Amino acid sequence: MRRKITIRTYTRSSQGHSHTYYQVLIPTRGFIDLKMDGEPLSLSYGDCLVIPPDCYHEFQAREDFRFLVVDAADLPEALVGLNNAVIPLNEAANNYVQFIEKQLDADFSSEVENQILALLFELLAMQDLNSKIDLRIKKAVQFINQDIAKNHTIKELANIACLSQTQFKHLFLKHIKLTPLKYLAKVRMERARILLNNTDLPINQVSEKVGFACPSSFTRSFSAYYSLSPKRYRSQITE
């Protein structure tokens, strides 16, 4: 079989199956709980899951769930036999996933699809394939990623992780290498950049979508992060 990439959705209904080829799942919206050969896992935006051939898996979406899926008879060696089936994606990989999702709205040739997949696999092979984040911290990260516009608090996130606030801040910094609020600021700026790149939304709407009630506050934060104002950043894209 040739490698193929599609965009799919799951609702809350659970279903189980296996197949004779690899599947790579990359969420773009929502949460999903699943089991792989009986092992429980949870996925959200920022994760990638590699399902090996003949592995029985079943899904239970918590809400409308949208994801990229790649079916392939084989994968690059770096992605085969992983100790951790779930791969956390970096900014470059997440940006490319957003790009792919947009391209799937249009028809393209199998040659272009092969090129898209070749770069995707190259990016996946460059991720930290041995990373294993504490599941309590992962739950908090997923909660943040699911609604980056929300004003998340340390107390709320610590409760999600079932940790004291002190323990939570320590473990979050240990695993994510950023404080919780700096991580939130980072994902907000990354999402804003994606929206400026890939949509025609006015800057005030981009501001709202990433959690800023005041566009001027958003402009200051974006300018401090990227050394360019949102308006100047967008104008450079079209130059």
BALOBA-1460 file (C-alpha; in Angstrom, 3 decimals):
// residues 239
<rec num="1" residu="m" x="0.000" y="0.000" z="0.000"/>
<rec num="2" residu="r" x="1.154" y="3.545" z="-0.610"/>
<rec num="3" residu="r" x="1.392" y="6.004" z="2.237"/>
<rec num="4" residu="k" x="-1.743" y="8.109" z="2.549"/>
<rec num="5" residu="i" x="-2.672" y="11.074" z="4.727"/>
<rec num="6" residu="t" x="-6.240" y="12.106" z="5.582"/>
<rec num="7" residu="i" x="-8.109" y="14.252" z="8.083"/>
<rec num="8" residu="r" x="-10.655" y="12.423" z="10.236"/>
<rec num="9" residu="t" x="-13.030" y="13.065" z="13.093"/>
<rec num="10" residu="y" x="-14.378" y="10.908" z="15.911"/>
<rec num="11" residu="t" x="-17.384" y="11.573" z="18.100"/>
<rec num="12" residu="r" x="-17.909" y="10.241" z="21.615"/>
<rec num="13" residu="s" x="-18.685" y="6.718" z="20.418"/>
<rec num="14" residu="s" x="-16.054" y="4.082" z="21.158"/>
<rec num="15" residu="q" x="-14.755" y="1.689" z="18.553"/>
<rec num="16" residu="g" x="-11.962" y="-0.859" z="18.440"/>
<rec num="17" residu="h" x="-9.992" y="-2.467" z="15.637"/>
<rec num="18" residu="s" x="-6.549" y="-3.395" z="14.375"/>
<rec num="19" residu="h" x="-4.938" y="-3.318" z="10.930"/>
<rec num="20" residu="t" x="-1.954" y="-4.787" z="9.140"/>
<rec num="21" residu="y" x="-0.175" y="-1.459" z="8.568"/>
<rec num="22" residu="y" x="1.174" y="1.423" z="10.633"/>
<rec num="23" residu="q" x="-0.998" y="4.365" z="11.601"/>
<rec num="24" residu="v" x="0.294" y="7.736" z="12.738"/>
<rec num="25" residu="l" x="-2.314" y="9.865" z="14.551"/>
<rec num="26" residu="i" x="-1.783" y="13.595" z="15.136"/>
<rec num="27" residu="p" x="-4.639" y="15.449" z="16.910"/>
<rec num="28" residu="t" x="-5.550" y="18.943" z="15.702"/>
<rec num="29" residu="r" x="-8.600" y="19.476" z="17.941"/>
<rec num="30" residu="g" x="-10.123" y="17.906" z="21.042"/>
<rec num="31" residu="f" x="-9.108" y="15.150" z="23.439"/>
<rec num="32" residu="i" x="-9.268" y="11.415" z="22.908"/>
<rec num="33" residu="d" x="-8.789" y="8.515" z="25.312"/>
<rec num="34" residu="l" x="-7.668" y="5.220" z="23.847"/>
<rec num="35" residu="k" x="-6.256" y="1.836" z="24.647"/>
<rec num="36" residu="m" x="-3.458" y="0.143" z="22.722"/>
<rec num="37" residu="d" x="-3.346" y="-3.570" z="23.465"/>
<rec num="38" residu="g" x="-5.059" y="-2.736" z="26.761"/>
<rec num="39" residu="e" x="-2.748" y="0.134" z="27.775"/>
<rec num="40" residu="p" x="-4.683" y="3.388" z="28.442"/>
<rec num="41" residu="l" x="-3.436" y="6.564" z="26.750"/>
<rec num="42" residu="s" x="-4.705" y="10.106" z="26.268"/>
<rec num="43" residu="l" x="-4.025" y="12.368" z="23.282"/>
<rec num="44" residu="s" x="-4.568" y="16.027" z="22.423"/>
<rec num="45" residu="y" x="-3.074" y="18.755" z="20.242"/>
<rec num="46" residu="g" x="0.726" y="18.646" z="20.463"/>
<rec num="47" residu="d" x="0.905" y="14.833" z="20.571"/>
<rec num="48" residu="c" x="1.666" y="12.243" z="17.922"/>
<rec num="49" residu="l" x="0.805" y="8.553" z="18.299"/>
<rec num="50" residu="v" x="2.408" y="5.726" z="16.328"/>
<rec num="51" residu="i" x="0.230" y="2.586" z="16.181"/>
<rec num="52" residu="p" x="2.136" y="-0.496" z="14.972"/>
<rec num="53" residu="p" x="0.599" y="-3.191" z="12.740"/>
<rec num="54" residu="d" x="-1.741" y="-5.737" z="14.374"/>
<rec num="55" residu="c" x="-2.074" y="-3.621" z="17.538"/>
<rec num="56" residu="y" x="-5.675" y="-3.668" z="18.773"/>
<rec num="57" residu="h" x="-6.777" y="-0.165" z="19.710"/>
<rec num="58" residu="e" x="-10.034" y="1.484" z="20.694"/>
<rec num="59" residu="f" x="-10.986" y="5.139" z="20.929"/>
<rec num="60" residu="q" x="-13.276" y="7.206" z="23.128"/>
<rec num="61" residu="a" x="-13.384" y="10.896" z="22.204"/>
<rec num="62" residu="r" x="-14.253" y="13.307" z="25.012"/>
<rec num="63" residu="e" x="-15.766" y="15.714" z="22.492"/>
<rec num="64" residu="d" x="-15.601" y="16.274" z="18.751"/>
<rec num="65" residu="f" x="-12.093" y="15.134" z="17.904"/>
<rec num="66" residu="r" x="-10.216" y="15.970" z="14.720"/>
<rec num="67" residu="f" x="-6.857" y="14.547" z="13.701"/>
<rec num="68" residu="l" x="-4.481" y="13.800" z="10.871"/>
<rec num="69" residu="v" x="-3.946" y="10.126" z="10.189"/>
<rec num="70" residu="v" x="-1.236" y="8.568" z="8.054"/>
<rec num="71" residu="d" x="-1.620" y="4.970" z="6.882"/>
<rec num="72" residu="a" x="1.677" y="3.387" z="5.848"/>
<rec num="73" residu="a" x="3.047" y="-0.086" z="5.202"/>
<rec num="74" residu="d" x="6.399" y="1.044" z="6.605"/>
<rec num="75" residu="l" x="7.888" y="3.949" z="8.541"/>
<rec num="76" residu="p" x="11.375" y="5.428" z="8.902"/>
<rec num="77" residu="e" x="13.520" y="3.326" z="11.224"/>
<rec num="78" residu="a" x="13.542" y="6.037" z="13.909"/>
<rec num="79" residu="l" x="9.758" y="5.696" z="14.309"/>
<rec num="80" residu="v" x="9.665" y="1.892" z="14.559"/>
<rec num="81" residu="g" x="9.751" y="0.075" z="17.906"/>
<rec num="82" residu="l" x="9.444" y="3.208" z="20.043"/>
<rec num="83" residu="n" x="9.562" y="2.813" z="23.814"/>
<rec num="84" residu="n" x="6.903" y="5.515" z="24.084"/>
<rec num="85" residu="a" x="4.106" y="5.386" z="21.523"/>
<rec num="86" residu="v" x="3.161" y="9.029" z="22.197"/>
<rec num="87" residu="i" x="5.611" y="11.613" z="20.856"/>
<rec num="88" residu="p" x="5.417" y="15.240" z="22.106"/>
<rec num="89" residu="l" x="5.786" y="17.593" z="19.131"/>
<rec num="90" residu="n" x="7.877" y="20.755" z="19.064"/>
<rec num="91" residu="e" x="6.825" y="24.092" z="17.565"/>
<rec num="92" residu="a" x="8.165" y="23.323" z="14.084"/>
<rec num="93" residu="a" x="6.269" y="20.025" z="13.916"/>
<rec num="94" residu="n" x="3.041" y="21.593" z="15.220"/>
<rec num="95" residu="n" x="3.301" y="24.395" z="12.667"/>
<rec num="96" residu="y" x="3.780" y="21.867" z="9.883"/>
<rec num="97" residu="v" x="0.751" y="19.878" z="11.059"/>
<rec num="98" residu="q" x="-1.316" y="23.070" z="10.807"/>
<rec num="99" residu="f" x="0.033" y="23.583" z="7.284"/>
<rec num="100" residu="i" x="-0.880" y="20.019" z="6.267"/>
<rec num="101" residu="e" x="-4.396" y="20.381" z="7.661"/>
<rec num="102" residu="k" x="-4.914" y="23.461" z="5.515"/>
<rec num="103" residu="q" x="-3.519" y="21.744" z="2.388"/>
<rec num="104" residu="l" x="-5.925" y="18.830" z="2.789"/>
<rec num="105" residu="d" x="-8.779" y="21.189" z="1.949"/>
<rec num="106" residu="a" x="-7.482" y="21.156" z="-1.641"/>
<rec num="107" residu="d" x="-6.748" y="18.346" z="-4.082"/>
<rec num="108" residu="f" x="-3.117" y="17.508" z="-4.736"/>
<rec num="109" residu="s" x="-1.216" y="14.841" z="-6.618"/>
<rec num="110" residu="s" x="0.270" y="11.691" z="-5.084"/>
<rec num="111" residu="e" x="3.703" y="13.173" z="-5.793"/>
<rec num="112" residu="v" x="2.929" y="16.226" z="-3.652"/>
<rec num="113" residu="e" x="1.440" y="13.964" z="-0.969"/>
<rec num="114" residu="n" x="4.665" y="11.946" z="-0.908"/>
<rec num="115" residu="q" x="6.690" y="15.132" z="-0.477"/>
<rec num="116" residu="i" x="4.424" y="16.309" z="2.348"/>
<rec num="117" residu="l" x="4.775" y="12.957" z="4.114"/>
<rec num="118" residu="a" x="8.541" y="12.811" z="3.600"/>
<rec num="119" residu="l" x="8.974" y="16.122" z="5.426"/>
<rec num="120" residu="l" x="6.481" y="15.108" z="8.121"/>
<rec num="121" residu="f" x="8.401" y="11.904" z="8.847"/>
<rec num="122" residu="e" x="11.677" y="13.824" z="8.836"/>
<rec num="123" residu="l" x="10.279" y="16.225" z="11.438"/>
<rec num="124" residu="l" x="8.861" y="13.379" z="13.546"/>
<rec num="125" residu="a" x="12.227" y="11.612" z="13.547"/>
<rec num="126" residu="m" x="13.785" y="14.819" z="14.938"/>
<rec num="127" residu="q" x="11.484" y="14.915" z="17.996"/>
<rec num="128" residu="d" x="12.518" y="13.731" z="21.449"/>
<rec num="129" residu="l" x="11.412" y="10.139" z="20.900"/>
<rec num="130" residu="n" x="12.434" y="9.017" z="24.388"/>
<rec num="131" residu="s" x="10.590" y="11.764" z="26.245"/>
<rec num="132" residu="k" x="8.208" y="10.488" z="28.901"/>
<rec num="133" residu="i" x="6.289" y="13.266" z="30.621"/>
<rec num="134" residu="d" x="4.717" y="12.617" z="34.021"/>
<rec num="135" residu="l" x="1.073" y="11.803" z="33.263"/>
<rec num="136" residu="r" x="-0.120" y="14.321" z="35.854"/>
<rec num="137" residu="i" x="1.778" y="17.100" z="34.090"/>
<rec num="138" residu="k" x="0.628" y="15.839" z="30.709"/>
<rec num="139" residu="k" x="-2.994" y="16.220" z="31.840"/>
<rec num="140" residu="a" x="-2.322" y="19.838" z="32.766"/>
<rec num="141" residu="v" x="-0.566" y="20.513" z="29.452"/>
<rec num="142" residu="q" x="-3.489" y="19.017" z="27.542"/>
<rec num="143" residu="f" x="-5.909" y="21.136" z="29.567"/>
<rec num="144" residu="i" x="-3.963" y="24.282" z="28.651"/>
<rec num="145" residu="n" x="-3.659" y="23.324" z="24.987"/>
<rec num="146" residu="q" x="-7.367" y="22.632" z="24.704"/>
<rec num="147" residu="d" x="-8.297" y="26.222" z="25.609"/>
<rec num="148" residu="i" x="-5.341" y="28.587" z="25.405"/>
<rec num="149" residu="a" x="-7.638" y="31.624" z="25.543"/>
<rec num="150" residu="k" x="-8.688" y="30.780" z="29.093"/>
<rec num="151" residu="n" x="-7.007" y="32.539" z="32.020"/>
<rec num="152" residu="h" x="-5.558" y="29.397" z="33.575"/>
<rec num="153" residu="t" x="-4.397" y="29.623" z="37.189"/>
<rec num="154" residu="i" x="-1.782" y="27.599" z="39.050"/>
<rec num="155" residu="k" x="-4.436" y="26.492" z="41.536"/>
<rec num="156" residu="e" x="-6.707" y="25.178" z="38.773"/>
<rec num="157" residu="l" x="-3.883" y="23.407" z="36.924"/>
<rec num="158" residu="a" x="-2.523" y="21.865" z="40.130"/>
<rec num="159" residu="n" x="-6.005" y="20.494" z="40.850"/>
<rec num="160" residu="i" x="-6.158" y="19.009" z="37.337"/>
<rec num="161" residu="a" x="-2.824" y="17.305" z="38.034"/>
<rec num="162" residu="c" x="-3.901" y="16.217" z="41.554"/>
<rec num="163" residu="l" x="-0.834" y="17.903" z="43.040"/>
<rec num="164" residu="s" x="-0.181" y="20.665" z="45.526"/>
<rec num="165" residu="q" x="0.645" y="23.980" z="43.897"/>
<rec num="166" residu="t" x="4.290" y="23.720" z="44.990"/>
<rec num="167" residu="q" x="4.660" y="20.150" z="43.671"/>
<rec num="168" residu="f" x="2.910" y="21.076" z="40.451"/>
<rec num="169" residu="k" x="5.161" y="24.052" z="39.706"/>
<rec num="170" residu="h" x="8.271" y="21.969" z="40.446"/>
<rec num="171" residu="l" x="7.231" y="19.013" z="38.262"/>
<rec num="172" residu="f" x="5.964" y="21.217" z="35.439"/>
<rec num="173" residu="l" x="9.281" y="23.052" z="35.230"/>
<rec num="174" residu="k" x="11.175" y="19.752" z="35.418"/>
<rec num="175" residu="h" x="9.279" y="18.152" z="32.518"/>
<rec num="176" residu="i" x="8.342" y="21.111" z="30.313"/>
<rec num="177" residu="k" x="11.406" y="23.316" z="31.024"/>
<rec num="178" residu="l" x="9.120" y="26.319" z="31.474"/>
<rec num="179" residu="t" x="6.889" y="27.548" z="34.272"/>
<rec num="180" residu="p" x="3.167" y="26.906" z="33.647"/>
<rec num="181" residu="l" x="2.406" y="30.554" z="32.872"/>
<rec num="182" residu="k" x="5.431" y="30.917" z="30.597"/>
<rec num="183" residu="y" x="4.307" y="27.776" z="28.780"/>
<rec num="184" residu="l" x="0.842" y="29.291" z="28.345"/>
<rec num="185" residu="a" x="2.402" y="32.495" z="26.990"/>
<rec num="186" residu="k" x="4.523" y="30.439" z="24.586"/>
<rec num="187" residu="v" x="1.636" y="28.431" z="23.121"/>
<rec num="188" residu="r" x="-0.452" y="31.588" z="22.815"/>
<rec num="189" residu="m" x="2.261" y="33.310" z="20.789"/>
<rec num="190" residu="e" x="2.827" y="30.222" z="18.627"/>
<rec num="191" residu="r" x="-0.903" y="29.923" z="17.925"/>
<rec num="192" residu="a" x="-1.121" y="33.638" z="17.134"/>
<rec num="193" residu="r" x="1.690" y="33.276" z="14.616"/>
<rec num="194" residu="i" x="-0.103" y="30.347" z="12.956"/>
<rec num="195" residu="l" x="-3.320" y="32.375" z="12.724"/>
<rec num="196" residu="l" x="-1.473" y="35.341" z="11.238"/>
<rec num="197" residu="n" x="0.230" y="33.017" z="8.751"/>
<rec num="198" residu="n" x="-2.745" y="30.963" z="7.676"/>
<rec num="199" residu="t" x="-5.885" y="33.071" z="8.107"/>
<rec num="200" residu="d" x="-7.204" y="36.502" z="7.183"/>
<rec num="201" residu="l" x="-8.601" y="37.125" z="10.657"/>
<rec num="202" residu="p" x="-8.274" y="40.738" z="11.816"/>
<rec num="203" residu="i" x="-5.622" y="41.205" z="14.467"/>
<rec num="204" residu="n" x="-8.217" y="41.986" z="17.148"/>
<rec num="205" residu="q" x="-9.859" y="38.576" z="16.492"/>
<rec num="206" residu="v" x="-6.482" y="36.820" z="16.595"/>
<rec num="207" residu="s" x="-5.945" y="38.574" z="19.916"/>
<rec num="208" residu="e" x="-9.233" y="37.207" z="21.302"/>
<rec num="209" residu="k" x="-8.559" y="33.667" z="20.094"/>
<rec num="210" residu="v" x="-5.287" y="33.511" z="22.017"/>
<rec num="211" residu="g" x="-6.639" y="34.950" z="25.251"/>
<rec num="212" residu="f" x="-6.129" y="38.710" z="25.045"/>
<rec num="213" residu="a" x="-9.159" y="40.908" z="25.699"/>
<rec num="214" residu="c" x="-7.132" y="43.985" z="24.771"/>
<rec num="215" residu="p" x="-5.508" y="44.076" z="21.284"/>
<rec num="216" residu="s" x="-2.845" y="46.528" z="22.463"/>
<rec num="217" residu="s" x="-1.779" y="44.089" z="25.194"/>
<rec num="218" residu="f" x="-1.584" y="41.340" z="22.568"/>
<rec num="219" residu="t" x="0.516" y="43.568" z="20.305"/>
<rec num="220" residu="r" x="2.967" y="44.281" z="23.138"/>
<rec num="221" residu="s" x="3.297" y="40.580" z="24.017"/>
<rec num="222" residu="f" x="3.680" y="39.492" z="20.387"/>
<rec num="223" residu="s" x="6.243" y="42.224" z="19.705"/>
<rec num="224" residu="a" x="8.258" y="41.242" z="22.778"/>
<rec num="225" residu="y" x="8.204" y="37.558" z="21.770"/>
<rec num="226" residu="y" x="8.962" y="37.881" z="18.041"/>
<rec num="227" residu="s" x="10.551" y="41.353" z="17.859"/>
<rec num="228" residu="l" x="7.868" y="42.313" z="15.335"/>
<rec num="229" residu="s" x="4.366" y="43.672" z="15.774"/>
<rec num="230" residu="p" x="1.532" y="41.404" z="14.525"/>
<rec num="231" residu="k" x="0.809" y="43.881" z="11.723"/>
<rec num="232" residu="r" x="4.448" y="43.980" z="10.618"/>
<rec num="233" residu="y" x="4.764" y="40.201" z="10.901"/>
<rec num="234" residu="r" x="1.740" y="39.659" z="8.655"/>
<rec num="235" residu="s" x="2.929" y="42.234" z="6.121"/>
<rec num="236" residu="q" x="6.284" y="40.428" z="5.810"/>
<rec num="237" residu="i" x="4.460" y="37.220" z="4.882"/>
<rec num="238" residu="t" x="2.773" y="38.886" z="1.926"/>
<rec num="239" residu="e" x="5.797" y="40.862" z="0.732"/>
